Amino acid sequence: MTTAQITGWNHSKFGKMDNLDAETMLGDVAEAAIRHAELEPKDIDAVFVGTFNGGFLYQDFPSSLVFNRIPALRFKPAVRVENACATGSAAVYAALDAIDAGRARHALVIGYEKMTELPMPEISKVLLKCSYTSEEAGAPGGFAGIFGRIAQAYFDRYGDQSDALARISAKNHRNGTQNPYAHLRKDFGYDFCRTVSEKNPLVAGPLRRTDCSLVSDGAVALVLSCAEAARGMPRAVKFRAAQQINDYLPLSRRDPTFFEGAQLTWQKALEEAGVTLRDLSLVETHDCFTIAELLEYEAMGLAPRGQGANVINEGLTEKDGMLPINPSGGLKSRGHPIGATGASMHVLAAMQVTGEAGDMQIPSARLAGVFNMGGAAVANYVSILESAR
């Protein structure tokens, strides 16, 4: 079990940021996160930068970019981390390892992505690099095409789940209206999400536009500190669990209707934390597509395989349900700037357990789960967070 703790953070608004470049975005959140932890840049011992890029920007090799904005970080060790859509969590876990190894007392994590500078067809090509390209890169609709195939396979096996997917979308958009960082703060309602229309067309397979997360720009930063240092700091959030499991990259080598790697990661995390799902106050999960959230209900153990629809139909994952899922609005409403997503989920969970989540707050939140995945449940990360105060 890691002893590192989250002691500060900052979260930009997600959206289409035409007049804000990536260097400025990551510099803004890094400065603010260090201030939030009530530290000085000189106190930071290591920097971990998470960005997928993959062709979104010409500028690659970003590990030292933040030095331009914060010169006091010059000569600190800095590294770029990437693990597809789980890049943000990969950067967090790299910082945990550095602290646990005694190589850093305070570490700065930055997750960011600037996706919107390319036209949509080019964005789709970049995102498909997160698939097994020799078999999957030709999927129509980009990465939505991959999850469209997953949704169709699930529908073929268990019946049409369009109602359940629409309820997931409506829930997350409703929750997102209370998230000041969200890309799209609009309550579309169930009927709009359920109905195929000119404004909500089919995108890939049975997935409608409202089943797909948004292409966004955004940045998030966290400060992680060793337990000894965290004791004297204004806030501290500890990891009751931090688990990662990777699965095969090709979907052809797995059952596409079952996120087995996600299930195993959840099992290990709950065991490490010594808790059950019912002990959690909320979960921020990776709803890149609504079918992903449905499959994640089954992977985390809320429902047997093929019965995930019962979870949303019975309201179990609403904000006032048994286990609120994505009270922030999830990727569906918040947006999905690839490298920022995992960092965002950890910050939002930390805000919940410290009572700092504002209108998103789940009353008396004590334990918060985070599930972030890269690709179609290839890289799987589960964290369980708890206030150290």
N, C-alpha and C positions, 0 to 999 in steps of 0.2 A: 504494500500500500504506500502510495506517495505521501510525503509529508509537506509538499509544497502547497501553498495557498494563494488564492486570488486576492490581491490587496488593492487593486485599482483598475479602472476601465474607462473607455470612452467609445461611443457608438455614433457614427455619422448617420444622417438620413440616407436611405437607399432610394435610388431612382435613376433617371436619365440626367446626368450632370454634364451638360454640354460645355459649361464654362469652367470646369474644375478638372485639372489634370490629376493623374494618379499620384505623382510625387507630392502634390499639395494635399491630397486626401490622406495619404498615409502619414505625412508630417503633422497634419492637424490632430489626428486621433492619438498619435504617439505622444505629442506634447501634453494633450489634455489628460491622457491616462496616467502619465507620470505625476502630474499635478494632483489628480484625484487620489493617488496613493500617498500624497504628501511627501514625495521624494524629489530629489534633484536628478537631472540627467547623469551626473557623475556617479550616482548610486547604482546605476544599472550596470550589471556585469556581463550581460550577453543579450543579443538581439536575435529573434527568430521571426522571419518574414514569410508569410504564407500567401502565395499567389499562383494560380494555375497558368495564366497567360495563354500559352498554346497558340499564340498568334493574334490575340486581341490587340496587343500593343507591339510596336517595333522594339521599344526598350525592354530588354530582358536583363538578367543578372541584377536584381533589385536589392540585394542584401545591404548595400551601403547607401542606398538612396536617402534614407532618413538622416544620414550624417549631414547632408546639405542643409537640412532644416534645423538640426540639433547638433551643432559642431562638438558639443561636449561628449557625444557618443563616439567620436573619432578614435580609432585604435581599440575599440571594443570588438570582441569576436562577434561576427554576424553571419547568418546563413539563411539561404532561401530554402523553404520546405514546400513539397508538392505531393499531393495524393488525390488528384482529381477533385471531386466535389467535397471531399473530406479534408482538403488542404488546411483549412483553418484549425481543425482539431489536431491535425498532424503537427502543426506549429506549436499548439498548446502542449501537446505531449512531449515534443522535443525539449521544450522549456522545463517541463516537469522532470525529465531525465537529467538535465543539466544541474538542476537544483539538488535532486536526490544524490547525484554523484559528487556533490560538493564543489562543483566547478563554478557555481553562481549562487549568490545570496539573493539577488533580485534580477529577474529576467523580464525583458520586454517582448511581447508577442504582438505582431501586427498582421492582420489578415485583410487583404484588399483585392478588388478586381475592378477594372475599367473595361466593360464589355461593349458599350453602345457606340463606340467609334466606327465599328464595321457595319455594313448593311446586313440585314437579317439572313440572307442566304450564306454569307461568309461566317456569321456567328454560328449557324447550324453546322457548318463544316468543322469549325474549331471544336465545338462541343462533341462531335462524333469521335474526336481523338480520345475521348474517355471510354470508348467502346473497344471491343476486340475487332480492330479495323479489317482484318483479312476476311472476316465473316459478316460483320455488322455495319460497316461504314456506308453501305448502299441503302440503308434504311430510309425510305421517304419520310420527310418531316423532321430530319435531324434526330436529336436525342429523343424528341417526342415520339419518333417512329419506333425506337427501342422499347419505350414504355407502352406504346400503343400495342406492340406485339405481346408484351407481358399481360396487359389488360385483356386482350382478346383471348389469350390462352387461359386466363383465369375465368373469363366469361364462358368459354367453351366447356370448362370442367365443372363450374359451380353455378352457372346461370348468369343472366344479365344483371350486372351490379350498378347500372347507371343511376338508379335512385340513391344508393349509398354514396357513390362518388359525388353526386350533386350535393348531398347533405354535408359531406366533408368540406367541399369547396365553400358552401354557404357559411358553415361554422367558422372557417378560417378567415373568410372575408369579414364576417361580423366581428370577430375578435380583433382583426387588424384595424378597425376604425378607432380603436383605443390605443394604438401603438404610434407614438409620434415619429418613429424612425421608418415606418412602413412606406414602401413605394406606392401602394394603392390602398387608400383608406376609404373604401366604399363597400357598403353592405348591399350585395347584389340580390340576396334572397334566394330561397330554394328554387322557386319557379323559373327564374332566369337561368340559374346554373343547370337546371335539369333539361331545359328546352334548347334544342338545336335551332339556331336562328342566324340571321345575317350578322348580328353582333356577337354571336356565340357559336361559330361554326365548328364542325368536326375538324380536328387537326391531324390526328393519326389514329387509325383503328377506331375504337369507340370513344376516344378521348376528345372532349370539347375544349375550346379555348379556356374555359373556366376550370378545367382539370389540370392546367399547365402553369408552372411557376413563371415568374416574370424575369426577363433579361434586365439586369440592373447594374448600376455602378454603386460602389460603397466601400467603406473601410471601418474596421473595428480594431481597437488595441486593448490589451490587458497587461497588467503587471502581475507577475507571480513572484512570491517571496518564500524563503525558507520559514519553517514554523517558528524558529527562534526570533527572527526579525518581525514576523507578522504579529507577534504578541504585543508589540508596542505601536502598532499601526491602527488607523481609525476604523478600518473594516478588514475582515478576513473571512474567506470562504474556503472551506476545506473540501478535498475530494474523498468522499467515503469509498469511491471506486473509480478506477480509470482503466478501461479494458479496450483492447483493439484486436480484431481478428480479420484476416484477409481470406477471400475465397478465390476460386477460379475466375479469370477474366471472361472467357467465352460463355455466353448463355447456353450454348449448345452442350456444355459439360455439366449443366445444372438444371434443376427443375425451375423454370421461370416463374411458377406460381407460388414459390416458397422461398423466402429469404433465410436460408439455413444459416449463413454466416452471421446474420443479424440476431437470429435466435440464440446461437451459441454465445455471442458477445453479451447479450442481455443476461443469460444464465450465469456467466462468469462474473458479471458486474454485480448482480443481486447477491450472489454468494459472497463476493469480496466485501460488500457493504453490510452483509448480515441482515438484509431486509427482504421483504416481498413487495410486489407491485402495489399492494394495498397500503403500504407504508409511505409511498411517494405522494407528494402533494400535487405534482404536475409533471408533465414531460414536454420538452421541446423536441419534436421529431422531424425527420427529413422528408417533408411532403413536396419534393420536386415535382411530383405529379400525384394526383389524388389516389391513384391506384397504389402508389408507394405507401401512403399513410395507411391504407386499408391492409396491405400486406404486413406492415409494421405492427398493427394491432395484434395480428396472429403471431408474429415473431416475438413480441414482448410477452405474450402469454395472456392477453386479454380475451382471446377467443381461440377455439380449435381451428385447424386449417379449413378453409372454405366457409367459415362463419363470421368473418370480420365485419360483414354488413350489420350483424346484430348489435355490435358495439356502438356504431353511430346511430342506428335506427332507434336504439333505446336511450340515447342521450348520455351514455356513460362518459363520453369524452368532451362534453360541453363544459363551460367554465364552472357551472354549478353541479357537474356530474361527479361520478365516483372518482375518476382520474382525468382532470382537465388535460387535454392534449393541444399544444400550440396556442396557449392563451395570448401569445404575441401576434397571432395571425399566420404564423409559420412562413415558409418560403412562398406559399401561395399568395399571401397578401404583402408580406414584408419585402419580397424580392429575393433573388438568388445570385448575388455577385460571388462567383465561385469561391475565391480564396477567403472571402470575408465570412461566409456562412457559418462554418464551425465555430469561429471566434465569436460571432454574434450569438449563437445559441448558448455558449458558455456565459457570456455577459448577461443575457436575458435571464438565465437560470440563477445566476449570482444575484441579480437584482431582486428576484422573487424571494430568495431565502434570507435576504437582508432587509426585506420590507421596503425596497426602493423602486418598485416596479410601477408606481403611479396608478393610472387607470387600468393597467394590465394586471394589477396585483391580485393573486389568489389569497384570500384571507388565511392568516396563520400558516403560510407556506413554510415547511420545515425541511423537506427533502425534495430536490428537483432532479429529474432525470434528463439526460441529453442523449439523443441518438443522431449521429451524423454519419452519412455514408458517401463513399466515392464510387461512381459508376452505379450499376444496377446491383447494389448490395455486395460490391466487391471488397472495398475497404470499409470496415465497420467499426465505429467508435461509440462506446457507451460510457458516460460519466454520470456519477451520482454526487450531487453537491449539497453541502450543508453549511450553515453559518457556524463559524468557529467561536462566536461570542455567546 
